[in-house]
Amino acid sequence: MKRILRTLLAAIGVLGLVVVAAVVFITTFFDPEDLKPRLVEVVREHSGLELELDGPLTWSFYPRLGVGVAAAEAGLPSQPAEADAFAAFDHAEVSLAIAPLLRGEIAIDGLTLDGLVLRLTRDAEGRGNWETLLERLRERGEEAEAVLAPASAGPNPDASGLPVALNIASVQVREGRIAYRDAQAGRVVTLEGVDITGRNVNPEQAFPLEASLGITWQDGLEADAPLLTSDLSLETQVRLGLAEGRHVLQGVALDASTRLAGDDQAQETQFRADELLLDLAAERVELAGSRLEASLLHPRLGEKRLPLTLGFDLDADLAAHTARLRELLLTGPDGLELGGNLAVSELATAPSYEGQLRLAEMSLRPWLIRLGVMPSLASNTALGQVALASPIRGDLDALTLDGLTLSLDGSTFSGRLGGRFDGTRLEADLQGDRLRLDDYLPPDDQPMAAGELSLPGVSQALAQAEPAALLPAEWLAGLSLDAALELAELTVREQAFRDVSLRLEGREGRHRLTGFESVFHEGRLAATGELDARESPLRWRLSPRIEALRLGSLMASLSDEPAPLEGRLSGTGELESRGNSIAALKRALNGRFDARMEEGRIKDVNVSRELCTAVARLEGETTSRDWQPDTRFQRAEASFRIRDGVAETDDLDVTLPGIALGGQGRLDLASERFDLRAAARFTETVDAACEVNPRLVDVPFPVRCEGELGGDSGEWCRFDREAFQDTLADLLRQEATERAGEKVQERLDEAVKRLDERLGEGAGEELRGALEGLFQ
């Protein structure tokens, strides 16, 4: 045993002497600087890069065998001499494990790279400076593959020299920096503080990898304030497939702390994935079991951080520039649950997408309040129940929901909805069961304040609109509109419209109401019109049509008081106005409107009673008939000429039983004051209002109606006694003239008779003609 021990110790001593002798020989007779020219030549031959080794090459022998390089730079072949190097590093070191060397294998024990700098640029034509390097490597692809094959395959006993085993105990990249300048997109992205650490790196099994870096994103090529800055950290298990170019990252954990321009607080995000597949050969990326968790903090989001979680699976084909997102699910507080799937195309140029979208029922109110875009609504429960499901398609500028099914506060809509995110185009073709628009209007006729709508483009337009404006004129001037709406029931300002059909079209500031139809108070409404938003103030044109509308029902719905006027109203008109408020539109209204009313009734006043009472008093009598409290009329017609908000008529014609009423009047739409002067005449019909002296038939009895539309209807109309006195005076003068004429006629007849007896027949007739001419 002692002999064996001595032999072993002697062998170790001899081996140690050999190693020491080798170290002494290498350090004494071999200068690593002699390798520099060869290294520069090899790099130029395989990559085209011009390598400059400014620092020394150094050997290390303890605790491991290695070689280090300091202060190296590499320039592109076409790069100007004065330009910054394409790549550079402060220090690089490769060390070999001694034990495998004793077995005849080369095993890299450690790889360290300090102060790496990489400068990537894309010119205005879109060509990157790294493309020359890639083209060079592709040209020498077969040689590169031959060089990499032993490393990727593990120990290769058939290769000449020592086999290379890719099993690196430690890989470290410290304080790296990558700068990317894109002149085509006008963007600068910088990665700083790049630290990468890997342990037991080999192609046979997964190994742990950790990385951290900082990102600065700047829009514009000048040194402006960055759009965002972010600190990233990554932990994962990596399985390399160097031969097939297929790499798998398992248990991916990526954390980010991001600050947007102008924000003091960082936004925290965490990304987790069960597996990330990078297939470089097939140019594919796959993500399984992915989950993105965000913790957002902003004054507009409230005092607490807003937690959001997005789960998804990803399959991207980089060669075809397509990607598919599956099992999308966005969840958050207040019942947020938005899911679906998307297929994305043209990833590299103009991304577009299509897929399915579904939103579980939730209340939008807390979200709108949180985002500061909650409008003042008449109902405190509006937007409390919202859900939708729809196919979706669009791009970075526009979105379209085809086959939309929308549930809104108990109402259901279906159809198509789309538009541009900048608010310049709006498309809709919707059918719904009912909509109570009152719930979504400002309370008590308050105008909607700027910024209360969250539709992209509209908030900015409203901010520039005039106070109390009906419509955002500037937005409408640039809006492309194509909208159709069909509703079984629509409620606006407590007015119920049924079977509503609405169609709007607009281009370049000219918007047309191509069709509107609705059942309204048992009648029908229809209209066409046009709005010209290119002019200031807005120009409106409207051609309304009314058929058999129950006016009493409408007036009763507008007031708490009973309707003063009832009947079936019909009419047509051609109207135009200018302005962007109700008051301005009333003042500037012009046009015409022809109206007709049937089965009518004026409440709390009976024109027939007033007239018959007046007639009875003239005859010295009284009326004993039981009168109805209202005036019923069979028909009323009038044509109105409207000028600067004042409607006038001179052909009012109302037919009552036994009475004809005609006249003229005016209505000031701004003040709602009216003044009507009419004349009533008794007619000899079977439905006479009362017994009338034949002398009074067709005699006009003046009626005066004046007041305000919102006033007491019982005080509107009255018998115009002053005008009637003038009428009676004219009547008496006429009768006196007639009576005087009768007496003269009698005397003439007697005189002619006597003259004929004295002078002969015919002589008196000549005299009669002369006298009658004199009296005429």
Secondary structure, DSSP 8 states (H G I E B T S, - for coil): -HHHHHHHHHHHHHHHHHHHHHHHHHHHH--GGGGHHHHHHHHHHHH--EEEE-S-EEEE-SSSEEEEEEEEEEE-TT--TTS--SEEEEEEEEEE-HHHHHTT-EEEEEEEEES-EEEEEE-TTS-BTTHHHHHHHHHTHHHHHHHHHHHHH---TTSSSS-EE--EEEEEEEEEEEEEEETTTTEEEEEEEEEEEEEEE-SSS-EEEEEEEEEEEEESSSS---SEEEEEEEEEEEE--TTTTEEEEEEEEEEEEEEETT-SS-EEEEEEEEEEEEETTTTEEEEEEEEEEEEE--GGG-SS-EEEEEEEEEEEETTTTEEEEEEEEEEETTTEEEEEEEEEE--SSS-EEEEEEEEEEE-SHHHHHHHT-----S-TTTTSSEEEEEEEEEESSEEEEEEEEEEETTEEEEEEEEEETTSSEEEEEEEEEEEEGGGGS-GGG----TT---STTHHHHHHTS-TT-SS-HHHHHT-EEEEEEEEEEEEETTEEEEEEEEEEEEETTEEEEEEEEEEETTEEEEEEEEEETTSSS-EEEEEEEEEEEEHHHHHHHH-SS--SEEEEEEEEEEEEEE-SSHHHHHHT-EEEEEEEEEEEEETT--HHHHHHHHHHHHTT--------SSEEEEEEEEEEEEETTEEEEEEEEEEETTEEEEEEEEEETTTTEEEEEEEEEE--STT-SS---GGGTT--EEEEEEEETTS-GGGTEEE-HHHHHHHHHHHHHHHHHHHHHHHHHHHHHHHHHHHHHHH-TTHHHHHHHHHHHHH-
